[in-house]
Amino acid sequence: MPTSILKTAIQSRDFLITAEVAPPKGGNPQHMLEQALHLKSRVHAINLTDGSRAVMRMSSLAAAILLQQHGLEPICQMACRDRNRIALQADLMGASALGIGNILALTGDPIAAGDYPKARAVFDLESVRLLQTIQKLNAGLDANDKPLPDGAVQLFAGAAIDPQLASWSSLQRRFERKIEAGAQFFQSQLIVDFDCLEKFMTQIAAPYGKPVLAGIFLLKSAKNAHFINRNVPGVTIPDWVIARLEKAADPLQEGIAIAAEQVRAAADLCQGVHMMAVRREDLIPPILDLAGIEPIAPKLL
């Protein structure tokens, strides 16, 4: 397994930066690769989404291999919506064998959110049980606690968290269960309420010492913000942000400024940021520059 930039940075307690790239909707990965290559030396690892919003795209595992071939460290997202425990374990073993060590374990968005509403959801597992399965595979056991005759896997598992969840007790219980199931890092849902993030960090996350990366999303326009409010489960862009984008002479530049402000706010509260700029990942370095975030130290690359 190649040396992990992400794992090394976590062990060194560096400020962590990850970003998200969507696999292509088709067989040509050129645009994905071009956008991802803009992130070289600016992020510790890049997430490849797994059917985000239940929209059909190339396999996250295949996309992760493509990024790895271009010298970028991937985080392969794996959702439970579309595969049963047999298929999930098969993909996890395959990822490990191919040197894809970072996995983000997700339950998955509901089928109704996507472009195949008549597809059949699986949900044989959910994120906590997927984390438990990864823990077993790392110990050389399958999900039935039977030994793996061809050896254990080597996977570094992370999980998602939403500090803005309305139910505080549910948020705490879910976070603690994911810690117990082996989550080594957390990437948050898009953060718009930094008071909630601060409360989560101080009252729930702090005692466990696991890195939490705040989700920072580049809003390109007020129209983009309204689209997210309609189509992304669990996310609400506040009216004041939308009004700021509507009044701006250049909404995209205003969106970059807002994202940079949010990066700075997150840096005071948690151990990193997870950047999202759908199909404009080339704008993530300017956001980080504006926020005063230096490129990744060469010793890690």
Buried (B, 14 or more C-beta within 10 A) or exposed (E): BEEBBBBEBBEEEBBBBBBBBBBBEEEEBEBBBEBBBBBBEBBBBBBBBBBBBBBEBBBBBBBBBBBBEEEBBBBBBBBBBBBEBEEBBEBBBEBBEBBBBBBBBBBBBBBEBBEEEEBEEBBBBBBBBBBBBBBBBBEBBBBEEEEBEEEBBBBBBBBBBBBBBEEBEEBBEBBEBBBEBBBBBBBBBBBBEBEBBBBBBEEBBEEBEBBBBBBBBBBBBBEBBEBBBEEBEEBEBEEEBBEBBEEBEEBBEBBBBBBBBBBBBBBEBBBBBBBBBBEBBBBBBBBBBBBEBEBBEEEBE
